[in-house]
Amino acid sequence: MFDNADALLLARLQFAFTVSFHFLFPAFTIGLASYLAVLEAMWLKTGKALYLDLFRYWVKIFAVNFAMGVVSGIVLSYQFGTNWAVFSDKAGPVVGPLLAYEVLTAFFLEAGFLGVMLFGMNKVGRGLHFTATLMVALGTLLSSFWILAANSWMQTPQGHSIGANGQFIPANWLEIIFNPSFPWRLMHTVTGAYLTTALVVGGVGGWHLLRGNGTPQVRKMFSMAMWMAALVAPVQVFLGDQHGLNTLEHQPVKIMAIEGHYESHPDGAPLYLFGIPNDSEQRLDHALAIPKVGSLILKHDPNAPMAGLDTVPDAEQPPVAIVFWSFRIMVGLGLLMFTLGLASLWARWRGTLYDWRGLHRFALAMTPAGFVAVIAGWVTTEVGRQPYLVYGLLRTADSASPLAAPAVGASLVAFVVVYFAVFGVGIWYMMRLMHKPPEPGEPDPERTEREPIRTAGIMPGPAQHPGSTEGAP
């Protein structure tokens, strides 16, 4: 009933589902950790309680998101051994140490200081607490460093030799880590995480402004989010362009699929805005194109020749339709982010940043855009690498474990059910926290967690002495 091709497809779908679900949380964690560090720094510098209120508001959301990110990430490591045993055997000498470095440096740093950041505000000095917040933020960046180093090596492998048994043996760790695509991939991903966080913060701010909750705290976080969108979105456009040029140099077939170039263009390639990829006929149906602009963007010369997929054997081509459309989703959302930033600058110049309801609705609508964009970017990167897992060296079809399709399918169904149940509750709880606006005297996480227990009569309140009113109704 099933064959090896079905098992391979199910294994790919399972990994795509679990890693996509996981990627949602680090994309928010990276940016939010840095935002918390900025808020605490501003509080320490200015002494304004407004920044402390915002810190306490967002740190509770950060804690929930961080926990879900850790739990969803653990599953990925097990899948390397269960569904991708051949890949683990052959690429393990390179990928394994990189993932271990992520645990030893980034995760241990985050875990070591997270408790102080969440519950130590009233237990340690301000300097130590701020240091803990900085270390958590640094840990998230280190985590992205090592994970993207491993992934980038799979995209543009170098610095290794191949042993007699087909294993990739590390020869030069600096070349492995700082492979050709790593710098642009790291900057593009981290900047995307910052934009994702800015859109969430701005969306929450816009939501409360629309509801008439224009407290100083709401106004401040909306203003900060709009500054981030206005300043970082153009940077992301530049980084995306440079990353594309790097991909053209090292993974030209991926760019052919992204651009929908089934045919070579010796006198300048068009930019296809839309179309329906037709892999069987090797053409782009119903294409809407701008002549010469594809070569202008990719080669900075409108007449530069561009090779197409007609120069690549069918077995070496990625699924064009997926890559073509995921890339356009990412770019389209990026342009909307850029537009939101421009609109906020216009509103700020006119003095209507907190009064322009159209801007607030736009910001609210853009709340999930960062998450969708980072997933679309990941799909473009990973599917565009096919049919290889280690580009040009190890094919995906040769990397899977020898499992039967029913076993892989059953575990995929289990993951879908459990993930939507467990992480659905976590996401609902974060949205519930965001539903309430930040207010003056925002309670810290320790008090927030203890109060429900105290109210239920499980934990006694503060010790009272004769004549004391502490803890009284």
Secondary structure in CASP SS format (residue, H / E / C, confidence):
PFRMAT SS
TARGET T0000
AUTHOR 0000-0000-0000
METHOD secondary structure of the structure
MODEL  1
M C 1.00
F C 1.00
D C 1.00
N H 1.00
A H 1.00
D H 1.00
A H 1.00
L H 1.00
L H 1.00
L H 1.00
A H 1.00
R H 1.00
L H 1.00
Q H 1.00
F H 1.00
A H 1.00
F H 1.00
T H 1.00
V H 1.00
S H 1.00
F H 1.00
H H 1.00
F H 1.00
L H 1.00
F H 1.00
P H 1.00
A H 1.00
F H 1.00
T H 1.00
I H 1.00
G H 1.00
L H 1.00
A H 1.00
S H 1.00
Y H 1.00
L H 1.00
A H 1.00
V H 1.00
L H 1.00
E H 1.00
A H 1.00
M H 1.00
W H 1.00
L H 1.00
K H 1.00
T H 1.00
G C 1.00
K C 1.00
A H 1.00
L H 1.00
Y H 1.00
L H 1.00
D H 1.00
L H 1.00
F H 1.00
R H 1.00
Y H 1.00
W H 1.00
V H 1.00
K H 1.00
I H 1.00
F H 1.00
A H 1.00
V H 1.00
N H 1.00
F H 1.00
A H 1.00
M H 1.00
G H 1.00
V H 1.00
V H 1.00
S H 1.00
G H 1.00
I H 1.00
V H 1.00
L H 1.00
S H 1.00
Y H 1.00
Q H 1.00
F H 1.00
G H 1.00
T H 1.00
N C 1.00
W C 1.00
A H 1.00
V H 1.00
F H 1.00
S H 1.00
D H 1.00
K H 1.00
A H 1.00
G H 1.00
P H 1.00
V H 1.00
V H 1.00
G H 1.00
P H 1.00
L H 1.00
L H 1.00
A H 1.00
Y H 1.00
E H 1.00
V H 1.00
L H 1.00
T H 1.00
A H 1.00
F H 1.00
F H 1.00
L H 1.00
E H 1.00
A H 1.00
G H 1.00
F H 1.00
L H 1.00
G H 1.00
V H 1.00
M H 1.00
L H 1.00
F H 1.00
G C 1.00
M C 1.00
N C 1.00
K C 1.00
V C 1.00
G C 1.00
R H 1.00
G H 1.00
L H 1.00
H H 1.00
F H 1.00
T H 1.00
A H 1.00
T H 1.00
L H 1.00
M H 1.00
V H 1.00
A H 1.00
L H 1.00
G H 1.00
T H 1.00
L H 1.00
L H 1.00
S H 1.00
S H 1.00
F H 1.00
W H 1.00
I H 1.00
L H 1.00
A H 1.00
A H 1.00
N H 1.00
S H 1.00
W H 1.00
M H 1.00
Q H 1.00
T C 1.00
P C 1.00
Q C 1.00
G C 1.00
H E 1.00
S E 1.00
I E 1.00
G C 1.00
A C 1.00
N C 1.00
G C 1.00
Q C 1.00
F E 1.00
I E 1.00
P E 1.00
A C 1.00
N C 1.00
W H 1.00
L H 1.00
E H 1.00
I H 1.00
I H 1.00
F C 1.00
N C 1.00
P C 1.00
S C 1.00
F H 1.00
P H 1.00
W H 1.00
R H 1.00
L H 1.00
M H 1.00
H H 1.00
T H 1.00
V H 1.00
T H 1.00
G H 1.00
A H 1.00
Y H 1.00
L H 1.00
T H 1.00
T H 1.00
A H 1.00
L H 1.00
V H 1.00
V H 1.00
G H 1.00
G H 1.00
V H 1.00
G H 1.00
G H 1.00
W H 1.00
H H 1.00
L H 1.00
L H 1.00
R C 1.00
G C 1.00
N C 1.00
G C 1.00
T C 1.00
P H 1.00
Q H 1.00
V H 1.00
R H 1.00
K H 1.00
M H 1.00
F H 1.00
S H 1.00
M H 1.00
A H 1.00
M H 1.00
W H 1.00
M H 1.00
A H 1.00
A H 1.00
L H 1.00
V H 1.00
A H 1.00
P H 1.00
V H 1.00
Q H 1.00
V H 1.00
F H 1.00
L H 1.00
G H 1.00
D H 1.00
Q H 1.00
H H 1.00
G H 1.00
L H 1.00
N H 1.00
T H 1.00
L H 1.00
E H 1.00
H H 1.00
Q C 1.00
P H 1.00
V H 1.00
K H 1.00
I H 1.00
M H 1.00
A H 1.00
I H 1.00
E H 1.00
G C 1.00
H C 1.00
Y C 1.00
E C 1.00
S C 1.00
H E 1.00
P C 1.00
D C 1.00
G C 1.00
A C 1.00
P C 1.00
L E 1.00
Y E 1.00
L E 1.00
F E 1.00
G E 1.00
I E 1.00
P E 1.00
N E 1.00
D C 1.00
S C 1.00
E C 1.00
Q C 1.00
R E 1.00
L E 1.00
D E 1.00
H E 1.00
A E 1.00
L E 1.00
A E 1.00
I E 1.00
P C 1.00
K C 1.00
V H 1.00
G H 1.00
S H 1.00
L H 1.00
I H 1.00
L H 1.00
K H 1.00
H C 1.00
D C 1.00
P C 1.00
N C 1.00
A C 1.00
P C 1.00
M E 1.00
A C 1.00
G C 1.00
L H 1.00
D H 1.00
T H 1.00
V C 1.00
P C 1.00
D H 1.00
A H 1.00
E H 1.00
Q C 1.00
P C 1.00
P C 1.00
V H 1.00
A H 1.00
I H 1.00
V H 1.00
F H 1.00
W H 1.00
S H 1.00
F H 1.00
R H 1.00
I H 1.00
M H 1.00
V H 1.00
G H 1.00
L H 1.00
G H 1.00
L H 1.00
L H 1.00
M H 1.00
F H 1.00
T H 1.00
L H 1.00
G H 1.00
L H 1.00
A H 1.00
S H 1.00
L H 1.00
W H 1.00
A H 1.00
R H 1.00
W H 1.00
R H 1.00
G C 1.00
T C 1.00
L C 1.00
Y C 1.00
D C 1.00
W C 1.00
R H 1.00
G H 1.00
L H 1.00
H H 1.00
R H 1.00
F H 1.00
A H 1.00
L H 1.00
A H 1.00
M C 1.00
T C 1.00
P C 1.00
A H 1.00
G H 1.00
F H 1.00
V H 1.00
A H 1.00
V H 1.00
I H 1.00
A H 1.00
G H 1.00
W H 1.00
V H 1.00
T H 1.00
T H 1.00
E H 1.00
V H 1.00
G H 1.00
R C 1.00
Q C 1.00
P C 1.00
Y E 1.00
L E 1.00
V E 1.00
Y C 1.00
G C 1.00
L C 1.00
L E 1.00
R E 1.00
T H 1.00
A H 1.00
D H 1.00
S C 1.00
A C 1.00
S C 1.00
P C 1.00
L C 1.00
A C 1.00
A H 1.00
P H 1.00
A H 1.00
V H 1.00
G H 1.00
A H 1.00
S H 1.00
L H 1.00
V H 1.00
A H 1.00
F H 1.00
V H 1.00
V H 1.00
V H 1.00
Y H 1.00
F H 1.00
A H 1.00
V H 1.00
F H 1.00
G H 1.00
V H 1.00
G H 1.00
I H 1.00
W H 1.00
Y H 1.00
M H 1.00
M H 1.00
R H 1.00
L H 1.00
M H 1.00
H H 1.00
K C 1.00
P C 1.00
P C 1.00
E C 1.00
P C 1.00
G C 1.00
E C 1.00
P C 1.00
D C 1.00
P H 1.00
E H 1.00
R H 1.00
T H 1.00
E H 1.00
R H 1.00
E H 1.00
P H 1.00
I H 1.00
R H 1.00
T H 1.00
A C 1.00
G C 1.00
I C 1.00
M C 1.00
P C 1.00
G C 1.00
P C 1.00
A C 1.00
Q C 1.00
H C 1.00
P C 1.00
G C 1.00
S C 1.00
T C 1.00
E C 1.00
G C 1.00
A C 1.00
P C 1.00
END
